[in-house]
Amino acid sequence: MGLPIRGQDVLVRMTQNGEIQDFPVKSVEISSKNEIQTDGYLGENFDRRTAIHSGFSGRMTGHMETSKAMDFLDAIDRAAQGEGITFSMIGQFLFPDGTRKRYQWTGLVFGETSTNIDDRKTKVPINLPFECEKKKPLAGF
């Protein structure tokens, strides 16, 4: 049995129109949106179940380290207003046995973004809830 990977073994990068962005991701949570539909039919004494996949959802948090983080937030707002800006997220997972897996979540759409400015000492986080349609494996390395 292998050792579990840690956050230091995962690299997450955001892209805007295919270009890597300078947006440091502190944490990310990704959920597969699978719905289980249950149907009962006459003459059967059991229910049939069907899984329906409707994309992915999640939330990421980053910190404002440069003004480019604000540019990224501005691009999210412009995309929500109809500009043709596309976003994706790339994740690389490095396992203790040396294997790597890379995935790309494409077509990210962001919900209500938020920034908390608590006090002078606390880093300023950016909270980004998102949804997307697809996850695809990336080859290479």
N, C-alpha and C positions, 0 to 999 in steps of 0.2 A: 504494500500500500504506500502510495506516494505522500509527500508532504503537501499541505495546501499552499496555494500561492498567497502572497500578501499584496497590499496595494503598491508596494515598491516594484512589483513584478508586472504591473499593468500600466501601459502607456495609452493615454487618451488624447486625441487631437481632433480639433474642430476644423472643418473646411467651409469656405464660402466660395461658391462658384468654382469649386474644384481646387482652390488654393488653401494651403494650411494657414490657419490664423494664429496670431499670438494671443491666445486666450488660455491661461493656465487653469486646467480643470483640477479642482481639489477633490471632488467626490462625484460619483455618478451612480444612479440606480436605474436599472433597465428592467422592464417587465414585458413579458410576452402576453399580448391580449388574446387569450384563448377563452372562448365561451363554450360551455357544454350545454347542448340542447338535448332535452329528454322528451321522447315521444312514446306514448303507449298506444298500441294497436289492438283492435278487437280480435279476439281469438288467441291472443298471446298473453302469457302470465308473467311477462318481464317487460321492462322498458328498454327501448333502443336509445343509445346515446351517440351523438355526433359532436365532434369538436369543430368549432368554427374559429379560424384565425383572422383577427382583424388588425394586425400590425403590432406595433410596440409603443409603449409609453414609458416615461421616466422623468427624472429630475437630475439636473447637474448643478453643482456649485463651483464657482470660480472666484478668484480674488482679483481685484484691480491692482495690477502691478505696473501697467503702463497705460497711456492714453488710448492705446489700441483696443483695450477692453471696452471703452466707451464707443469707439468706432464700430465694434462688433454689435453692441446693443443698438446703436443707431441703425445698422443694417437689418437687424431683426425687426425693428419698427417699420422700416421701409418695405421689407418683404411682406409684412402683415397688411400694408396699405396697397399692395398689388404690384410692386416692382418685381421684376423677374430675377430675384435673388434666390439661390438654392443653398441649402446647408446639408452637411452630412457629418457623421462622427466616425472616426476610425479608432478601433481598440486593438491593442496588441497585448497578448497574454503570454508570458514567458514562464514555462513550467520547470520545476526543479530538475527534471531529467534532460533539460536542454531543448525540448520541443517548443515551438512557438505556434500560436494560432492568431490570425488577424481577421478582423471582421469590419465591415463598413455598414453603418445604418444610414440609409439614404432617404432623402426627401424629408428631413426634419422640419417640423412646424412647431414654433414655440408658442406657449400660452402666456399667461400673465407673468412677466418677469418682475423681480423685486430686488432691491438693494437695501441693506440695513446699515445705517451709520449709527452705531451705538455710543461710542465714546472715543476719546483720543487714542487709546492704546489698542483697541480692537481692529483687526484687519477688516476691510470693507468687502463683504461677500456679495456675489451676484448669484441669484437663484433663478434657474431657467427650467421650468417644466416643459416637456416636449412630447410630441407623438411623431411616429413615422410609419411608413408602410412596410419597408423591406430591410432585411439584414442579409448580407451576402458575404461569403468567405473570400478573403483575398489571398492570392498565391504569392509566393516569393519570399525572399530574404536570403 
